[in-house]
Amino acid sequence: MTIKSNSKEDKEHLEYIEKAQKAAENGRLRALKLHKAFGVPIVTEKDGKVVKIPADEKLAEAEAAYTKS
């Protein structure tokens, strides 16, 4: 997210948003690691159907995306 602003309040707000986004991503990675550790698949929806995806597959995708940001 890129927003240009010079006000202190806007900068503080953007810093808060960035921290919240990082915390959410860290939580997602932690949940995927726990799923992998316990051998529990990720259950999600695809094309209106419930599907199970191996946790290690989703973890690899998430970690790749996380390192790019």
C-alpha contacts under 8 A as a table, 3 or more apart, distances in Angstrom:
res1	aa1	res2	aa2	distance
5	S	10	D	6.44
5	S	11	K	7.06
6	N	10	D	7.27
6	N	11	K	7.25
7	S	10	D	5.33
7	S	11	K	6.40
8	K	11	K	5.13
8	K	12	E	6.17
9	E	12	E	5.15
9	E	13	H	6.16
10	D	13	H	4.99
10	D	14	L	6.19
11	K	14	L	5.11
11	K	15	E	6.19
12	E	15	E	5.07
12	E	16	Y	6.23
13	H	16	Y	5.08
13	H	17	I	6.29
14	L	17	I	5.01
14	L	18	E	6.19
15	E	18	E	5.13
15	E	19	K	6.22
16	Y	19	K	5.15
16	Y	20	A	6.15
17	I	20	A	5.07
17	I	21	Q	6.12
18	E	21	Q	5.11
18	E	22	K	6.17
19	K	22	K	5.13
19	K	23	A	6.12
20	A	23	A	5.07
20	A	24	A	6.16
21	Q	24	A	5.12
21	Q	25	E	6.23
22	K	25	E	5.12
22	K	26	N	6.10
23	A	26	N	5.05
23	A	27	G	6.14
24	A	27	G	5.07
24	A	28	R	6.21
25	E	28	R	4.98
25	E	29	L	6.22
25	E	66	Y	7.73
26	N	29	L	5.15
26	N	30	R	6.14
27	G	30	R	5.04
27	G	31	A	6.14
28	R	31	A	5.17
28	R	32	L	6.25
29	L	32	L	5.12
29	L	33	K	6.15
29	L	59	L	6.91
29	L	62	A	6.87
29	L	63	E	7.35
30	R	33	K	5.07
30	R	34	L	6.23
31	A	34	L	5.11
31	A	35	H	6.21
32	L	35	H	5.03
32	L	36	K	6.18
32	L	42	I	7.89
32	L	55	A	6.09
32	L	56	D	7.74
32	L	58	K	7.25
32	L	59	L	5.66
33	K	36	K	5.06
33	K	37	A	6.06
33	K	55	A	7.61
33	K	56	D	7.95
33	K	59	L	6.84
34	L	37	A	4.98
34	L	38	F	6.19
35	H	38	F	5.36
35	H	39	G	5.88
35	H	40	V	4.83
35	H	41	P	6.46
35	H	42	I	7.25
35	H	55	A	5.86
36	K	39	G	4.99
36	K	40	V	6.20
36	K	41	P	7.43
36	K	54	P	7.80
36	K	55	A	4.98
36	K	56	D	5.74
36	K	59	L	7.95
37	A	40	V	7.82
39	G	55	A	7.42
40	V	54	P	7.54
40	V	55	A	6.77
41	P	52	K	5.77
41	P	53	I	5.44
41	P	54	P	4.71
41	P	55	A	5.06
42	I	52	K	5.54
42	I	53	I	5.08
42	I	54	P	6.19
42	I	55	A	5.61
42	I	58	K	7.75
43	V	50	V	6.87
43	V	51	V	5.75
43	V	52	K	4.57
43	V	53	I	6.40
44	T	50	V	5.77
44	T	51	V	5.51
44	T	52	K	6.47
44	T	53	I	7.76
45	E	48	G	6.05
45	E	49	K	5.39
45	E	50	V	4.61
45	E	51	V	5.80
46	K	49	K	5.33
46	K	50	V	6.43
46	K	51	V	6.58
53	I	57	E	7.14
53	I	58	K	7.20
54	P	57	E	5.45
54	P	58	K	6.78
55	A	58	K	5.25
55	A	59	L	5.93
56	D	59	L	4.92
56	D	60	A	6.06
57	E	60	A	5.34
57	E	61	E	6.49
58	K	61	E	5.09
58	K	62	A	6.09
59	L	62	A	5.03
59	L	63	E	5.99
60	A	63	E	5.24
60	A	64	A	6.13
61	E	64	A	5.23
61	E	65	A	6.25
62	A	65	A	5.14
62	A	66	Y	6.00
63	E	66	Y	4.94
63	E	67	T	6.15
64	A	67	T	5.39
64	A	68	K	6.50
65	A	68	K	5.26
65	A	69	S	6.70
66	Y	69	S	5.45
